[in-house]
């Protein structure tokens, strides 16, 4: 089969590789589309190796048709259209995945739309509700609100009756986030960036902060949390080092939670995907939640797709699609 391969100089090219063979609990998907994630950029540069046993090919989500099923698989049949959360392997013609990490494509969705869902909505749900213990009427700060995870998190907050404030890189991105359901936001280059975030919650602070930025934001994040607030760190875009005022953790009983999705157990991922199917998938069908796709490239243009993501000028997802 053909797959996008990372060369020694970190460039991307298409090469022939062996087609994976599903084990008894896996299905083989013929990939039509794959989502591009910032984790792919990190892996390409050697900073985010795949978990043991996972495919070394890039790609953490895909959409396509079931090509074959393992002997223990019961839900899907050959020809079913599905999308999947992957540990790797999405940038290829075929990928194997545990049946528990696969969901049907929402009714009426294209392959491109479906490929934009699994990674970002699983990440947003995991960190808002499971790690962040989000309740109704909560106040949430979402850094990088125009990202794939950010746009998913905004919509989930709106759908589950919480108020989301965002940080973004431009007024255009802020406008898009407000259209998706954010109630306020701040542009990171503005001189009153942090002041706006403080004024949004009056004196109480945020219940949950979802942060892919890391080091540079840590101290300010702690000051913005309310008593018993939760800071969920899901990325380190600004680095892994920071000064911490530990007195704030003690006095406000703050919890700092580091979280990644990729290296969690198959059973944990299956439980998460089950929750998404019950709580989120019906909201796609009804139109309450929508996929947010910035651009679609062919797999042979993976290098260009990565360059677009590196520009930080996107809103939502970038998708790779099979050439027809």
Phi and psi restraints in degrees (value plus and minus 20) as a CYANA .aco file:
   2 UNK   PHI    -112.6   -72.6
   2 UNK   PSI     123.9   163.9
   3 UNK   PHI    -168.6  -128.6
   3 UNK   PSI     132.9   172.9
   4 UNK   PHI    -103.0   -63.0
   4 UNK   PSI     103.2   143.2
   5 UNK   PHI    -135.5   -95.5
   5 UNK   PSI     122.2   162.2
   6 UNK   PHI    -106.6   -66.6
   6 UNK   PSI     101.9   141.9
   7 UNK   PHI    -102.7   -62.7
   7 UNK   PSI     151.1   191.1
   8 UNK   PHI     -83.3   -43.3
   8 UNK   PSI     -45.1    -5.1
   9 UNK   PHI    -111.9   -71.9
   9 UNK   PSI      -7.6    32.4
  10 UNK   PHI      54.0    94.0
  10 UNK   PSI     -13.1    26.9
  11 UNK   PHI     -99.3   -59.3
  11 UNK   PSI     147.1   187.1
  12 UNK   PHI    -137.1   -97.1
  12 UNK   PSI     113.3   153.3
  13 UNK   PHI    -159.7  -119.7
  13 UNK   PSI     140.4   180.4
  14 UNK   PHI    -115.0   -75.0
  14 UNK   PSI     109.4   149.4
  15 UNK   PHI    -156.5  -116.5
  15 UNK   PSI     145.5   185.5
  16 UNK   PHI    -106.4   -66.4
  16 UNK   PSI     110.3   150.3
  17 UNK   PHI    -156.6  -116.6
  17 UNK   PSI     149.3   189.3
  18 UNK   PHI     -88.7   -48.7
  18 UNK   PSI     120.2   160.2
  19 UNK   PHI     -95.9   -55.9
  19 UNK   PSI     110.3   150.3
  20 UNK   PHI     -88.6   -48.6
  20 UNK   PSI     134.0   174.0
  21 UNK   PHI    -134.7   -94.7
  21 UNK   PSI     103.7   143.7
  22 UNK   PHI     -91.6   -51.6
  22 UNK   PSI     122.8   162.8
  23 UNK   PHI    -104.7   -64.7
  23 UNK   PSI    -191.9  -151.9
  24 UNK   PHI     -86.1   -46.1
  24 UNK   PSI     -42.3    -2.3
  25 UNK   PHI    -124.6   -84.6
  25 UNK   PSI     -11.0    29.0
  26 UNK   PHI    -134.1   -94.1
  26 UNK   PSI     140.1   180.1
  27 UNK   PHI    -138.1   -98.1
  27 UNK   PSI     133.2   173.2
  28 UNK   PHI    -122.6   -82.6
  28 UNK   PSI     101.0   141.0
  29 UNK   PHI    -124.3   -84.3
  29 UNK   PSI     111.4   151.4
  30 UNK   PHI    -102.9   -62.9
  30 UNK   PSI      89.8   129.8
  31 UNK   PHI     -95.9   -55.9
  31 UNK   PSI     108.5   148.5
  32 UNK   PHI    -120.8   -80.8
  32 UNK   PSI     -60.4   -20.4
  33 UNK   PHI    -163.7  -123.7
  33 UNK   PSI     134.2   174.2
  34 UNK   PHI    -158.8  -118.8
  34 UNK   PSI     124.8   164.8
  35 UNK   PHI    -104.2   -64.2
  35 UNK   PSI     125.6   165.6
  36 UNK   PHI    -119.0   -79.0
  36 UNK   PSI     109.8   149.8
  37 UNK   PHI    -146.0  -106.0
  37 UNK   PSI     136.8   176.8
  38 UNK   PHI     -81.5   -41.5
  38 UNK   PSI     -47.8    -7.8
  39 UNK   PHI     -80.5   -40.5
  39 UNK   PSI     -51.3   -11.3
  40 UNK   PHI     -83.8   -43.8
  40 UNK   PSI     -60.6   -20.6
  41 UNK   PHI     -83.2   -43.2
  41 UNK   PSI     -61.0   -21.0
  42 UNK   PHI     -86.2   -46.2
  42 UNK   PSI     -64.1   -24.1
  43 UNK   PHI     -83.5   -43.5
  43 UNK   PSI     -60.3   -20.3
  44 UNK   PHI     -79.1   -39.1
  44 UNK   PSI     -54.1   -14.1
  45 UNK   PHI    -108.6   -68.6
  45 UNK   PSI     -19.2    20.8
  46 UNK   PHI      67.7   107.7
  46 UNK   PSI      -6.7    33.3
  47 UNK   PHI    -121.3   -81.3
  47 UNK   PSI     -24.7    15.3
  48 UNK   PHI    -165.2  -125.2
  48 UNK   PSI      54.9    94.9
  49 UNK   PHI     -86.4   -46.4
  49 UNK   PSI     129.5   169.5
  50 UNK   PHI     -87.5   -47.5
  50 UNK   PSI     135.3   175.3
  51 UNK   PHI     -81.7   -41.7
  51 UNK   PSI     137.9   177.9
  52 UNK   PHI     -74.4   -34.4
  52 UNK   PSI     111.4   151.4
  53 UNK   PHI      67.5   107.5
  53 UNK   PSI     -32.0     8.0
  54 UNK   PHI    -102.1   -62.1
  54 UNK   PSI     136.7   176.7
  55 UNK   PHI     -80.4   -40.4
  55 UNK   PSI     121.2   161.2
  56 UNK   PHI    -103.2   -63.2
  56 UNK   PSI     -28.0    12.0
  57 UNK   PHI     -92.3   -52.3
  57 UNK   PSI     121.7   161.7
  58 UNK   PHI     -85.2   -45.2
  58 UNK   PSI     140.1   180.1
  59 UNK   PHI      99.3   139.3
  59 UNK   PSI      91.4   131.4
  60 UNK   PHI    -127.7   -87.7
  60 UNK   PSI     -15.4    24.6
  61 UNK   PHI    -182.1  -142.1
  61 UNK   PSI     131.2   171.2
  62 UNK   PHI    -175.3  -135.3
  62 UNK   PSI     149.8   189.8
  63 UNK   PHI    -158.8  -118.8
  63 UNK   PSI     125.0   165.0
  64 UNK   PHI     158.4   198.4
  64 UNK   PSI    -174.9  -134.9
  65 UNK   PHI    -138.9   -98.9
  65 UNK   PSI     127.8   167.8
  66 UNK   PHI     -91.3   -51.3
  66 UNK   PSI     102.4   142.4
  67 UNK   PHI    -113.0   -73.0
  67 UNK   PSI     -59.9   -19.9
  68 UNK   PHI    -179.1  -139.1
  68 UNK   PSI     143.1   183.1
  69 UNK   PHI    -151.1  -111.1
  69 UNK   PSI     127.5   167.5
  70 UNK   PHI     -91.2   -51.2
  70 UNK   PSI     143.1   183.1
  71 UNK   PHI     -84.0   -44.0
  71 UNK   PSI     -44.5    -4.5
  72 UNK   PHI    -115.2   -75.2
  72 UNK   PSI     -22.1    17.9
  73 UNK   PHI     -99.9   -59.9
  73 UNK   PSI     117.7   157.7
  74 UNK   PHI    -142.1  -102.1
  74 UNK   PSI     -43.3    -3.3
  75 UNK   PHI    -105.4   -65.4
  75 UNK   PSI     -60.5   -20.5
  76 UNK   PHI    -127.6   -87.6
  76 UNK   PSI     132.6   172.6
  77 UNK   PHI    -144.8  -104.8
  77 UNK   PSI     140.4   180.4
  78 UNK   PHI     -75.9   -35.9
  78 UNK   PSI     111.2   151.2
  79 UNK   PHI      78.6   118.6
  79 UNK   PSI     -33.8     6.2
  80 UNK   PHI     -83.4   -43.4
  80 UNK   PSI     123.4   163.4
  81 UNK   PHI    -114.6   -74.6
  81 UNK   PSI     108.7   148.7
  82 UNK   PHI    -162.2  -122.2
  82 UNK   PSI     144.5   184.5
  83 UNK   PHI    -148.1  -108.1
  83 UNK   PSI     137.7   177.7
  84 UNK   PHI    -167.7  -127.7
  84 UNK   PSI     127.7   167.7
  85 UNK   PHI    -111.1   -71.1
  85 UNK   PSI     105.4   145.4
  86 UNK   PHI    -138.1   -98.1
  86 UNK   PSI     135.8   175.8
  87 UNK   PHI    -109.0   -69.0
  87 UNK   PSI     -27.6    12.4
  88 UNK   PHI     139.4   179.4
  88 UNK   PSI     147.5   187.5
  89 UNK   PHI      79.8   119.8
  89 UNK   PSI     -18.6    21.4
  90 UNK   PHI     -90.6   -50.6
  90 UNK   PSI     -45.4    -5.4
  91 UNK   PHI    -103.0   -63.0
  91 UNK   PSI      37.9    77.9
  92 UNK   PHI    -175.6  -135.6
  92 UNK   PSI     151.5   191.5
  93 UNK   PHI     -92.7   -52.7
  93 UNK   PSI     -52.8   -12.8
  94 UNK   PHI    -158.0  -118.0
  94 UNK   PSI     128.7   168.7
  95 UNK   PHI    -166.2  -126.2
  95 UNK   PSI     123.6   163.6
  96 UNK   PHI    -119.7   -79.7
  96 UNK   PSI     126.5   166.5
  97 UNK   PHI    -174.9  -134.9
  97 UNK   PSI     125.0   165.0
  98 UNK   PHI     -78.0   -38.0
  98 UNK   PSI     117.1   157.1
  99 UNK   PHI     -78.6   -38.6
  99 UNK   PSI     -49.8    -9.8
 100 UNK   PHI     -89.3   -49.3
 100 UNK   PSI     -34.5     5.5
 101 UNK   PHI    -117.6   -77.6
 101 UNK   PSI      -7.0    33.0
 102 UNK   PHI    -135.2   -95.2
 102 UNK   PSI     120.7   160.7
 103 UNK   PHI    -153.1  -113.1
 103 UNK   PSI     133.4   173.4
 104 UNK   PHI     -84.4   -44.4
 104 UNK   PSI     130.2   170.2
 105 UNK   PHI     -89.9   -49.9
 105 UNK   PSI     110.5   150.5
 106 UNK   PHI     -75.0   -35.0
 106 UNK   PSI     122.7   162.7
 107 UNK   PHI     -75.0   -35.0
 107 UNK   PSI     110.1   150.1
 108 UNK   PHI      67.3   107.3
 108 UNK   PSI     -24.6    15.4
 109 UNK   PHI    -106.6   -66.6
 109 UNK   PSI     122.7   162.7
 110 UNK   PHI     -97.9   -57.9
 110 UNK   PSI     147.3   187.3
 111 UNK   PHI     -80.6   -40.6
 111 UNK   PSI     -58.7   -18.7
 112 UNK   PHI     -82.9   -42.9
 112 UNK   PSI     -64.7   -24.7
 113 UNK   PHI     -85.1   -45.1
 113 UNK   PSI     -62.8   -22.8
 114 UNK   PHI     -84.7   -44.7
 114 UNK   PSI     -56.4   -16.4
 115 UNK   PHI     -89.3   -49.3
 115 UNK   PSI     -34.4     5.6
 116 UNK   PHI    -106.9   -66.9
 116 UNK   PSI     -21.5    18.5
 117 UNK   PHI    -117.4   -77.4
 117 UNK   PSI     -70.2   -30.2
 118 UNK   PHI     -78.7   -38.7
 118 UNK   PSI     -71.7   -31.7
 119 UNK   PHI     -87.1   -47.1
 119 UNK   PSI     -67.4   -27.4
 120 UNK   PHI     -94.8   -54.8
 120 UNK   PSI     -59.7   -19.7
 121 UNK   PHI     -94.6   -54.6
 121 UNK   PSI     -52.6   -12.6
 122 UNK   PHI     -84.9   -44.9
 122 UNK   PSI     -62.9   -22.9
 123 UNK   PHI     -84.8   -44.8
 123 UNK   PSI     -65.4   -25.4
 124 UNK   PHI     -84.2   -44.2
 124 UNK   PSI     -64.5   -24.5
 125 UNK   PHI     -84.4   -44.4
 125 UNK   PSI     -68.5   -28.5
 126 UNK   PHI     -72.7   -32.7
 126 UNK   PSI     -66.8   -26.8
 127 UNK   PHI    -106.6   -66.6
 127 UNK   PSI     -48.5    -8.5
 128 UNK   PHI     -97.3   -57.3
 128 UNK   PSI     -69.1   -29.1
 129 UNK   PHI    -116.1   -76.1
 129 UNK   PSI     -64.0   -24.0
 130 UNK   PHI     -99.3   -59.3
 130 UNK   PSI     -73.0   -33.0
 131 UNK   PHI    -100.7   -60.7
 131 UNK   PSI     -60.9   -20.9
 132 UNK   PHI    -108.0   -68.0
 132 UNK   PSI     -27.4    12.6
 133 UNK   PHI      30.6    70.6
 133 UNK   PSI      25.3    65.3
 134 UNK   PHI     -85.7   -45.7
 134 UNK   PSI     112.4   152.4
 135 UNK   PHI    -137.0   -97.0
 135 UNK   PSI     145.1   185.1
 136 UNK   PHI     -79.5   -39.5
 136 UNK   PSI     128.9   168.9
 137 UNK   PHI      49.5    89.5
 137 UNK   PSI      -4.2    35.8
 138 UNK   PHI     -99.2   -59.2
 138 UNK   PSI     141.1   181.1
 139 UNK   PHI    -133.9   -93.9
 139 UNK   PSI     106.1   146.1
 140 UNK   PHI    -144.3  -104.3
 140 UNK   PSI     117.3   157.3
 141 UNK   PHI    -127.7   -87.7
 141 UNK   PSI     103.6   143.6
 142 UNK   PHI    -135.2   -95.2
 142 UNK   PSI      87.3   127.3
 143 UNK   PHI     -95.9   -55.9
 143 UNK   PSI     130.3   170.3
 144 UNK   PHI      35.0    75.0
 144 UNK   PSI      32.0    72.0
 145 UNK   PHI     -83.6   -43.6
 145 UNK   PSI     -42.2    -2.2
 146 UNK   PHI    -109.1   -69.1
 146 UNK   PSI     -20.2    19.8
 147 UNK   PHI     -91.9   -51.9
 147 UNK   PSI     154.8   194.8
 148 UNK   PHI     -79.7   -39.7
 148 UNK   PSI     -70.1   -30.1
 149 UNK   PHI     -85.2   -45.2
 149 UNK   PSI     -59.0   -19.0
 150 UNK   PHI     -81.2   -41.2
 150 UNK   PSI     -67.2   -27.2
 151 UNK   PHI     -86.7   -46.7
 151 UNK   PSI     -52.0   -12.0
 152 UNK   PHI     -88.5   -48.5
 152 UNK   PSI     -64.9   -24.9
 153 UNK   PHI     -84.0   -44.0
 153 UNK   PSI     -60.6   -20.6
 154 UNK   PHI     -76.1   -36.1
 154 UNK   PSI     -68.4   -28.4
 155 UNK   PHI     -85.7   -45.7
 155 UNK   PSI     -57.8   -17.8
 156 UNK   PHI     -87.2   -47.2
 156 UNK   PSI     -59.6   -19.6
 157 UNK   PHI     -80.3   -40.3
 157 UNK   PSI     -66.8   -26.8
 158 UNK   PHI     -81.6   -41.6
 158 UNK   PSI     -65.2   -25.2
 159 UNK   PHI     -86.1   -46.1
 159 UNK   PSI     -49.7    -9.7
 160 UNK   PHI    -129.8   -89.8
 160 UNK   PSI       9.0    49.0
 161 UNK   PHI      42.4    82.4
 161 UNK   PSI      24.7    64.7
 162 UNK   PHI    -145.4  -105.4
 162 UNK   PSI     137.9   177.9
 163 UNK   PHI    -122.0   -82.0
 163 UNK   PSI     105.7   145.7
 164 UNK   PHI    -130.7   -90.7
 164 UNK   PSI     110.4   150.4
 165 UNK   PHI    -131.0   -91.0
 165 UNK   PSI     125.3   165.3
 166 UNK   PHI    -146.6  -106.6
 166 UNK   PSI     137.1   177.1
 167 UNK   PHI    -133.5   -93.5
 167 UNK   PSI     121.4   161.4
 168 UNK   PHI    -165.3  -125.3
 168 UNK   PSI     154.2   194.2
 169 UNK   PHI    -115.7   -75.7
 169 UNK   PSI     -28.4    11.6
 170 UNK   PHI    -179.5  -139.5
 170 UNK   PSI     143.3   183.3
 171 UNK   PHI     -85.0   -45.0
 171 UNK   PSI     -54.4   -14.4
 172 UNK   PHI     -80.6   -40.6
 172 UNK   PSI     -65.1   -25.1
 173 UNK   PHI     -84.8   -44.8
 173 UNK   PSI     -57.7   -17.7
 174 UNK   PHI     -82.2   -42.2
 174 UNK   PSI     -62.5   -22.5
 175 UNK   PHI     -78.6   -38.6
 175 UNK   PSI     -64.3   -24.3
 176 UNK   PHI     -83.8   -43.8
 176 UNK   PSI     -60.1   -20.1
 177 UNK   PHI     -86.1   -46.1
 177 UNK   PSI     -59.2   -19.2
 178 UNK   PHI     -84.5   -44.5
 178 UNK   PSI     -56.5   -16.5
 179 UNK   PHI     -84.7   -44.7
 179 UNK   PSI     -51.0   -11.0
 180 UNK   PHI    -100.9   -60.9
 180 UNK   PSI     -34.0     6.0
 181 UNK   PHI     109.8   149.8
 181 UNK   PSI     -23.8    16.2
 182 UNK   PHI     -83.8   -43.8
 182 UNK   PSI     127.0   167.0
 183 UNK   PHI    -120.9   -80.9
 183 UNK   PSI     -32.1     7.9
 184 UNK   PHI    -188.0  -148.0
 184 UNK   PSI     152.7   192.7
 185 UNK   PHI    -196.0  -156.0
 185 UNK   PSI     152.8   192.8
 186 UNK   PHI    -162.1  -122.1
 186 UNK   PSI     117.9   157.9
 187 UNK   PHI    -107.4   -67.4
 187 UNK   PSI     107.8   147.8
 188 UNK   PHI     -84.8   -44.8
 188 UNK   PSI     -39.2     0.8
 189 UNK   PHI    -108.8   -68.8
 189 UNK   PSI     -25.4    14.6
 190 UNK   PHI     -93.9   -53.9
 190 UNK   PSI     123.9   163.9
 191 UNK   PHI     -84.6   -44.6
 191 UNK   PSI     -45.1    -5.1
 192 UNK   PHI    -121.8   -81.8
 192 UNK   PSI       7.2    47.2
 193 UNK   PHI     -69.8   -29.8
 193 UNK   PSI     -78.5   -38.5
 194 UNK   PHI     -93.4   -53.4
 194 UNK   PSI     -52.9   -12.9
 195 UNK   PHI     -81.1   -41.1
 195 UNK   PSI     -61.0   -21.0
 196 UNK   PHI     -82.9   -42.9
 196 UNK   PSI     -60.0   -20.0
 197 UNK   PHI     -86.4   -46.4
 197 UNK   PSI     -56.2   -16.2
 198 UNK   PHI     -88.9   -48.9
 198 UNK   PSI     -59.6   -19.6
 199 UNK   PHI     -91.1   -51.1
 199 UNK   PSI     -44.6    -4.6
 200 UNK   PHI     -80.8   -40.8
 200 UNK   PSI     -56.8   -16.8
 201 UNK   PHI    -124.7   -84.7
 201 UNK   PSI      -6.2    33.8
 202 UNK   PHI      34.6    74.6
 202 UNK   PSI    -142.7  -102.7
 203 UNK   PHI    -119.2   -79.2
 203 UNK   PSI     -29.0    11.0
 204 UNK   PHI    -104.7   -64.7
 204 UNK   PSI     -59.0   -19.0
 205 UNK   PHI      76.6   116.6
 205 UNK   PSI    -197.0  -157.0
 206 UNK   PHI    -114.2   -74.2
 206 UNK   PSI     126.0   166.0
 207 UNK   PHI     -98.6   -58.6
 207 UNK   PSI     -59.7   -19.7
 208 UNK   PHI    -157.9  -117.9
 208 UNK   PSI     117.0   157.0
 209 UNK   PHI    -141.3  -101.3
 209 UNK   PSI     105.8   145.8
 210 UNK   PHI    -124.3   -84.3
 210 UNK   PSI      96.1   136.1
 211 UNK   PHI    -151.6  -111.6
 211 UNK   PSI      92.8   132.8
 212 UNK   PHI    -115.2   -75.2
 212 UNK   PSI     -14.8    25.2
 213 UNK   PHI    -108.5   -68.5
 213 UNK   PSI     -66.0   -26.0
 214 UNK   PHI      69.7   109.7
 214 UNK   PSI    -151.4  -111.4
 215 UNK   PHI     -64.6   -24.6
 215 UNK   PSI     -72.5   -32.5
 216 UNK   PHI     -85.3   -45.3
 216 UNK   PSI     -43.2    -3.2
 217 UNK   PHI    -119.4   -79.4
 217 UNK   PSI     -27.3    12.7
 218 UNK   PHI     -79.3   -39.3
 218 UNK   PSI     -71.9   -31.9
 219 UNK   PHI     -81.8   -41.8
 219 UNK   PSI     -64.0   -24.0
 220 UNK   PHI     -86.5   -46.5
 220 UNK   PSI     -58.0   -18.0
 221 UNK   PHI     -76.9   -36.9
 221 UNK   PSI     -64.3   -24.3
 222 UNK   PHI     -82.7   -42.7
 222 UNK   PSI     -57.7   -17.7
 223 UNK   PHI     -90.0   -50.0
 223 UNK   PSI     -44.9    -4.9
 224 UNK   PHI    -106.4   -66.4
 224 UNK   PSI     -35.7     4.3
 225 UNK   PHI     -97.1   -57.1
 225 UNK   PSI     126.3   166.3
 226 UNK   PHI    -103.9   -63.9
 226 UNK   PSI     152.0   192.0
 227 UNK   PHI     -75.0   -35.0
 227 UNK   PSI     114.1   154.1
 228 UNK   PHI      48.3    88.3
 228 UNK   PSI      -1.5    38.5
 229 UNK   PHI     -89.6   -49.6
 229 UNK   PSI     139.0   179.0
 230 UNK   PHI    -141.5  -101.5
 230 UNK   PSI     104.7   144.7
 231 UNK   PHI    -122.7   -82.7
 231 UNK   PSI      96.5   136.5
 232 UNK   PHI    -125.8   -85.8
 232 UNK   PSI      91.6   131.6
 233 UNK   PHI    -116.7   -76.7
 233 UNK   PSI      97.2   137.2
 234 UNK   PHI    -136.4   -96.4
 234 UNK   PSI     -16.9    23.1
 235 UNK   PHI    -186.6  -146.6
 235 UNK   PSI     148.2   188.2
 236 UNK   PHI    -153.6  -113.6
 236 UNK   PSI      31.0    71.0
 237 UNK   PHI     -82.6   -42.6
 237 UNK   PSI     -47.6    -7.6
 238 UNK   PHI    -122.8   -82.8
 238 UNK   PSI     -12.1    27.9
 239 UNK   PHI      91.7   131.7
 239 UNK   PSI     150.0   190.0
 240 UNK   PHI    -125.8   -85.8
 240 UNK   PSI     -19.8    20.2
 241 UNK   PHI    -127.6   -87.6
 241 UNK   PSI     121.7   161.7
 242 UNK   PHI    -184.0  -144.0
 242 UNK   PSI     136.1   176.1
 243 UNK   PHI    -106.5   -66.5
 243 UNK   PSI     120.6   160.6
 244 UNK   PHI    -146.7  -106.7
 244 UNK   PSI     107.5   147.5
 245 UNK   PHI    -106.4   -66.4
 245 UNK   PSI      75.9   115.9
 246 UNK   PHI     -84.8   -44.8
 246 UNK   PSI     -41.3    -1.3
 247 UNK   PHI     -83.3   -43.3
 247 UNK   PSI     -51.6   -11.6
 248 UNK   PHI     -86.4   -46.4
 248 UNK   PSI     -58.3   -18.3
 249 UNK   PHI     -81.0   -41.0
 249 UNK   PSI     -61.4   -21.4
 250 UNK   PHI     -91.8   -51.8
 250 UNK   PSI     -70.4   -30.4
 251 UNK   PHI     -88.0   -48.0
 251 UNK   PSI     -55.9   -15.9
 252 UNK   PHI    -120.8   -80.8
 252 UNK   PSI     -21.5    18.5
 253 UNK   PHI      35.2    75.2
 253 UNK   PSI      25.0    65.0
 254 UNK   PHI     -96.7   -56.7
 254 UNK   PSI     127.3   167.3
 255 UNK   PHI    -134.0   -94.0
 255 UNK   PSI     109.1   149.1
 256 UNK   PHI    -125.3   -85.3
 256 UNK   PSI     102.9   142.9
 257 UNK   PHI    -143.1  -103.1
 257 UNK   PSI     101.6   141.6
 258 UNK   PHI    -110.3   -70.3
 258 UNK   PSI     116.9   156.9
 259 UNK   PHI    -166.5  -126.5
 259 UNK   PSI     109.9   149.9
 260 UNK   PHI    -150.7  -110.7
 260 UNK   PSI     133.0   173.0
 261 UNK   PHI    -118.5   -78.5
 261 UNK   PSI     -57.1   -17.1
 262 UNK   PHI     -78.6   -38.6
 262 UNK   PSI     -58.9   -18.9
 263 UNK   PHI    -114.6   -74.6
 263 UNK   PSI      -5.6    34.4
 264 UNK   PHI     -98.1   -58.1
 264 UNK   PSI     140.4   180.4
 265 UNK   PHI     -86.8   -46.8
 265 UNK   PSI     137.8   177.8
 266 UNK   PHI     -81.6   -41.6
 266 UNK   PSI     -57.3   -17.3
 267 UNK   PHI     -86.4   -46.4
 267 UNK   PSI     -57.7   -17.7
 268 UNK   PHI     -87.4   -47.4
 268 UNK   PSI     -60.3   -20.3
 269 UNK   PHI     -86.1   -46.1
 269 UNK   PSI     -59.1   -19.1
 270 UNK   PHI     -82.9   -42.9
 270 UNK   PSI     -60.5   -20.5
 271 UNK   PHI     -83.7   -43.7
 271 UNK   PSI     -61.3   -21.3
 272 UNK   PHI     -84.2   -44.2
 272 UNK   PSI     -65.4   -25.4
 273 UNK   PHI     -85.3   -45.3
 273 UNK   PSI     -53.6   -13.6
 274 UNK   PHI     -83.2   -43.2
 274 UNK   PSI     -61.0   -21.0
 275 UNK   PHI     -84.3   -44.3
 275 UNK   PSI     -61.5   -21.5
 276 UNK   PHI     -81.2   -41.2
 276 UNK   PSI     -62.8   -22.8
 277 UNK   PHI     -83.3   -43.3
 277 UNK   PSI     -57.9   -17.9
 278 UNK   PHI     -98.7   -58.7
 278 UNK   PSI     -60.9   -20.9
 279 UNK   PHI    -118.3   -78.3
 279 UNK   PSI     -47.7    -7.7
 280 UNK   PHI    -131.6   -91.6
 280 UNK   PSI     -64.7   -24.7
 281 UNK   PHI     -75.3   -35.3
 281 UNK   PSI     -62.5   -22.5
 282 UNK   PHI     -81.2   -41.2
 282 UNK   PSI     -47.1    -7.1
 283 UNK   PHI     -95.6   -55.6
 283 UNK   PSI     -43.3    -3.3
 284 UNK   PHI     -90.5   -50.5
 284 UNK   PSI     -63.4   -23.4
 285 UNK   PHI     -83.6   -43.6
 285 UNK   PSI     -58.8   -18.8
 286 UNK   PHI     -97.1   -57.1
 286 UNK   PSI     -36.6     3.4
 287 UNK   PHI      71.5   111.5
 287 UNK   PSI     -19.5    20.5
 288 UNK   PHI     -85.8   -45.8
 288 UNK   PSI     -56.8   -16.8
 289 UNK   PHI    -132.5   -92.5
 289 UNK   PSI     125.9   165.9
 290 UNK   PHI    -154.5  -114.5
 290 UNK   PSI     128.1   168.1
 291 UNK   PHI     -91.2   -51.2
 291 UNK   PSI     125.2   165.2
 292 UNK   PHI    -139.7   -99.7
 292 UNK   PSI      85.0   125.0
 293 UNK   PHI    -136.4   -96.4
 293 UNK   PSI      99.3   139.3
 294 UNK   PHI    -100.4   -60.4
 294 UNK   PSI     -65.9   -25.9
 295 UNK   PHI    -176.1  -136.1
 295 UNK   PSI     133.8   173.8
 296 UNK   PHI    -146.2  -106.2
 296 UNK   PSI     107.5   147.5
 297 UNK   PHI    -141.5  -101.5
 297 UNK   PSI     138.5   178.5
 298 UNK   PHI     -96.7   -56.7
 298 UNK   PSI     140.8   180.8
 299 UNK   PHI     -80.9   -40.9
 299 UNK   PSI     -51.7   -11.7
 300 UNK   PHI     -89.3   -49.3
 300 UNK   PSI     -31.4     8.6
 301 UNK   PHI    -126.0   -86.0
 301 UNK   PSI       5.1    45.1
 302 UNK   PHI     -77.9   -37.9
 302 UNK   PSI     -57.3   -17.3
 303 UNK   PHI     -79.7   -39.7
 303 UNK   PSI     -65.4   -25.4
 304 UNK   PHI     -86.0   -46.0
 304 UNK   PSI     -57.4   -17.4
 305 UNK   PHI     -81.8   -41.8
 305 UNK   PSI     -61.2   -21.2
 306 UNK   PHI     -85.7   -45.7
 306 UNK   PSI     -58.8   -18.8
 307 UNK   PHI     -83.1   -43.1
 307 UNK   PSI     -57.7   -17.7
 308 UNK   PHI     -84.6   -44.6
 308 UNK   PSI     -64.0   -24.0
 309 UNK   PHI     -82.9   -42.9
 309 UNK   PSI     -59.9   -19.9
 310 UNK   PHI     -84.5   -44.5
 310 UNK   PSI     -42.1    -2.1
 311 UNK   PHI     -91.6   -51.6
 311 UNK   PSI     -37.8     2.2
 312 UNK   PHI      39.8    79.8
 312 UNK   PSI       8.4    48.4
 313 UNK   PHI    -126.9   -86.9
 313 UNK   PSI      -7.4    32.6
 314 UNK   PHI    -121.3   -81.3
 314 UNK   PSI     139.2   179.2
 315 UNK   PHI    -142.9  -102.9
 315 UNK   PSI      96.7   136.7
 316 UNK   PHI      64.6   104.6
 316 UNK   PSI    -162.7  -122.7
 317 UNK   PHI    -120.8   -80.8
 317 UNK   PSI     133.6   173.6
 318 UNK   PHI    -132.6   -92.6
 318 UNK   PSI     113.7   153.7
 319 UNK   PHI    -141.6  -101.6
 319 UNK   PSI     119.3   159.3
 320 UNK   PHI    -118.6   -78.6
 320 UNK   PSI     114.1   154.1
 321 UNK   PHI    -149.8  -109.8
 321 UNK   PSI     124.6   164.6
 322 UNK   PHI     -83.9   -43.9
 322 UNK   PSI     116.1   156.1
 323 UNK   PHI     -93.4   -53.4
 323 UNK   PSI     116.4   156.4
